[in-house]
């Protein structure tokens, strides 16, 4: 599976993006916005991964150089990225009608811009990290529009709700990161 994912994960994500475009075109009138937003984000994520992994690519290599981690099994890391994509976009699209999963998907679009800006600071000569352009031009606008839609249509009643959500997410994130690191150690993803 490692070799398969190393070779084809990019194409699987691209295929999900194409399926999302087709689904939106064919079903736009029959979908509510809580279903459309995660599907739109699938397309944004597919475009983002094109920049990160292929054109110009080099994001994984940059992160491993930045962190000093040596990946033993790149395919498993890409499988994890694919599972994250499915968790963050497909599930909210299928459980349409619930605001919080859609907000979590949109929140990724906000975080991506800061993650890529931080990664770009590593190379002061060329203030760029693979994925930064699509994070700024594609993902961030989708997230801003999505949050605007949710707030303007009073699907989220007040700013307090989003602050509580972000706070809860920041508490859960370190614990999930610790679990991820342990999982990678157990499965031997890092040397």
VOPANU-549150 format. One record per residue (C-alpha): residue in three letters; x, y, z. Coordinates in nm, 3 decimals, padded with zeros to 5 digits, m for minus. Example, Ala and Ser with C-alpha at 12.3 -4.5 7.8 and 13.67 -1.06 7.14 Angstrom:
residues 2
r; x; y; z
ALA; 01.230; m00.450; 00.780
SER; 01.367; m00.106; 00.714
end
This chain:
residues 191
r; x; y; z
UNK; 00.000; 00.000; 00.000
UNK; 00.291; 00.233; 00.070
UNK; 00.411; 00.231; m00.292
UNK; 00.055; 00.263; m00.426
UNK; m00.020; 00.569; m00.212
UNK; 00.318; 00.725; m00.286
UNK; 00.246; 00.697; m00.656
UNK; m00.131; 00.760; m00.675
UNK; m00.245; 00.970; m00.377
UNK; m00.217; 01.290; m00.580
UNK; m00.435; 01.142; m00.854
UNK; m00.694; 01.020; m00.602
UNK; m00.726; 01.370; m00.455
UNK; m00.744; 01.520; m00.804
UNK; m01.017; 01.270; m00.895
UNK; m01.211; 01.374; m00.583
UNK; m01.182; 01.736; m00.702
UNK; m01.313; 01.645; m01.048
UNK; m01.601; 01.446; m00.898
UNK; m01.680; 01.747; m00.676
UNK; m01.697; 01.979; m00.979
UNK; m01.927; 01.738; m01.163
UNK; m02.144; 01.690; m00.853
UNK; m02.179; 02.064; m00.803
UNK; m02.262; 02.131; m01.167
UNK; m02.522; 01.854; m01.185
UNK; m02.674; 01.899; m00.841
UNK; m02.636; 02.271; m00.763
UNK; m03.009; 02.348; m00.756
UNK; m03.091; 02.051; m00.535
UNK; m02.823; 02.116; m00.272
UNK; m02.840; 02.340; 00.031
UNK; m02.540; 02.558; 00.108
UNK; m02.430; 02.337; 00.401
UNK; m02.373; 02.061; 00.146
UNK; m02.222; 02.290; m00.120
UNK; m01.956; 02.448; 00.104
UNK; m01.764; 02.126; 00.186
UNK; m01.790; 02.015; m00.177
UNK; m01.653; 02.351; m00.293
UNK; m01.374; 02.303; m00.040
UNK; m01.295; 01.959; m00.188
UNK; m01.218; 02.140; m00.515
UNK; m01.010; 02.402; m00.331
UNK; m00.813; 02.130; m00.153
UNK; m00.752; 01.940; m00.478
UNK; m00.614; 02.257; m00.642
UNK; m00.408; 02.323; m00.330
UNK; m00.252; 01.976; m00.341
UNK; m00.161; 02.025; m00.706
UNK; 00.054; 02.320; m00.598
UNK; 00.192; 02.141; m00.291
UNK; 00.279; 01.811; m00.455
UNK; 00.324; 01.867; m00.830
UNK; 00.339; 02.222; m00.965
UNK; 00.587; 02.331; m00.833
UNK; 00.569; 02.062; m00.563
UNK; 00.820; 02.003; m00.291
UNK; 00.599; 02.069; 00.010
UNK; 00.663; 01.730; 00.175
UNK; 01.037; 01.764; 00.118
UNK; 01.034; 02.117; 00.261
UNK; 00.845; 02.009; 00.574
UNK; 01.074; 01.713; 00.636
UNK; 01.380; 01.937; 00.593
UNK; 01.227; 02.200; 00.823
UNK; 01.139; 01.956; 01.098
UNK; 01.441; 01.730; 01.062
UNK; 01.217; 01.423; 01.039
UNK; 01.315; 01.157; 00.791
UNK; 01.017; 00.984; 00.637
UNK; 01.067; 00.614; 00.597
UNK; 00.733; 00.550; 00.428
UNK; 00.613; 00.844; 00.222
UNK; 00.308; 00.650; 00.098
UNK; 00.171; 00.611; 00.450
UNK; 00.212; 00.984; 00.510
UNK; 00.021; 01.053; 00.187
UNK; m00.244; 00.801; 00.295
UNK; m00.283; 01.000; 00.617
UNK; m00.325; 01.319; 00.414
UNK; m00.591; 01.150; 00.200
UNK; m00.777; 01.030; 00.509
UNK; m00.763; 01.382; 00.650
UNK; m00.908; 01.515; 00.322
UNK; m01.193; 01.264; 00.340
UNK; m01.259; 01.338; 00.706
UNK; m01.251; 01.715; 00.659
UNK; m01.460; 01.740; 00.342
UNK; m01.653; 01.429; 00.242
UNK; m01.805; 01.360; 00.582
UNK; m01.940; 01.716; 00.629
UNK; m02.087; 01.699; 00.277
UNK; m02.272; 01.376; 00.357
UNK; m02.402; 01.481; 00.697
UNK; m02.551; 01.794; 00.548
UNK; m02.758; 02.012; 00.774
UNK; m02.507; 02.042; 01.057
UNK; m02.319; 02.370; 01.083
UNK; m02.024; 02.263; 01.303
UNK; m01.865; 02.010; 01.066
UNK; m01.888; 02.268; 00.787
UNK; m01.724; 02.527; 01.013
UNK; m01.442; 02.281; 01.085
UNK; m01.387; 02.237; 00.711
UNK; m01.383; 02.614; 00.655
UNK; m01.150; 02.664; 00.950
UNK; m00.887; 02.462; 00.763
UNK; m00.895; 02.730; 00.493
UNK; m00.811; 02.992; 00.754
UNK; m00.533; 02.786; 00.914
UNK; m00.369; 02.696; 00.580
UNK; m00.279; 03.056; 00.505
UNK; m00.095; 03.096; 00.836
UNK; 00.076; 02.757; 00.807
UNK; 00.213; 02.841; 00.463
UNK; 00.316; 03.191; 00.563
UNK; 00.506; 03.044; 00.858
UNK; 00.669; 02.782; 00.635
UNK; 00.765; 03.053; 00.385
UNK; 00.965; 03.233; 00.653
UNK; 01.207; 02.941; 00.658
UNK; 01.343; 03.049; 00.321
UNK; 01.400; 03.427; 00.351
UNK; 01.545; 03.459; 00.000
UNK; 01.227; 03.327; m00.158
UNK; 00.923; 03.403; 00.059
UNK; 00.721; 03.108; m00.068
UNK; 00.620; 02.759; 00.035
UNK; 00.454; 02.514; m00.205
UNK; 00.081; 02.559; m00.153
UNK; 00.098; 02.919; m00.032
UNK; m00.050; 03.072; m00.347
UNK; m00.360; 02.849; m00.346
UNK; m00.394; 02.888; 00.031
UNK; m00.418; 03.266; m00.020
UNK; m00.607; 03.282; m00.351
UNK; m00.835; 02.976; m00.330
UNK; m00.875; 02.828; 00.019
UNK; m00.888; 03.150; 00.219
UNK; m01.158; 03.314; 00.002
UNK; m01.369; 02.997; 00.013
UNK; m01.340; 02.994; 00.393
UNK; m01.418; 03.365; 00.429
UNK; m01.722; 03.334; 00.200
UNK; m01.838; 03.024; 00.387
UNK; m01.815; 03.193; 00.726
UNK; m01.982; 03.504; 00.583
UNK; m02.269; 03.289; 00.454
UNK; m02.310; 03.104; 00.785
UNK; m02.311; 03.425; 00.991
UNK; m02.522; 03.636; 00.751
UNK; m02.788; 03.365; 00.733
UNK; m02.779; 03.334; 01.112
UNK; m02.677; 02.969; 01.104
UNK; m02.421; 03.065; 01.366
UNK; m02.583; 03.307; 01.605
UNK; m02.289; 03.497; 01.746
UNK; m01.917; 03.534; 01.759
UNK; m01.909; 03.362; 02.098
UNK; m02.006; 03.035; 01.931
UNK; m01.709; 03.041; 01.696
UNK; m01.473; 03.143; 01.978
UNK; m01.591; 02.845; 02.184
UNK; m01.542; 02.618; 01.885
UNK; m01.190; 02.746; 01.815
UNK; m01.099; 02.719; 02.184
UNK; m01.224; 02.361; 02.200
UNK; m01.034; 02.282; 01.883
UNK; m00.712; 02.426; 02.026
UNK; m00.748; 02.205; 02.333
UNK; m00.817; 01.894; 02.126
UNK; m00.540; 01.966; 01.871
UNK; m00.237; 01.907; 02.100
UNK; m00.385; 01.580; 02.223
UNK; m00.459; 01.461; 01.869
UNK; m00.109; 01.564; 01.758
UNK; 00.045; 01.359; 02.042
UNK; m00.163; 01.059; 01.934
UNK; m00.057; 01.109; 01.572
UNK; 00.312; 01.117; 01.665
UNK; 00.274; 00.799; 01.870
UNK; 00.082; 00.634; 01.585
UNK; 00.361; 00.720; 01.341
UNK; 00.622; 00.580; 01.580
UNK; 00.427; 00.255; 01.615
UNK; 00.379; 00.217; 01.239
UNK; 00.736; 00.318; 01.159
UNK; 00.665; 00.615; 00.935
UNK; 00.968; 00.801; 01.070
UNK; 01.320; 00.658; 01.079
end
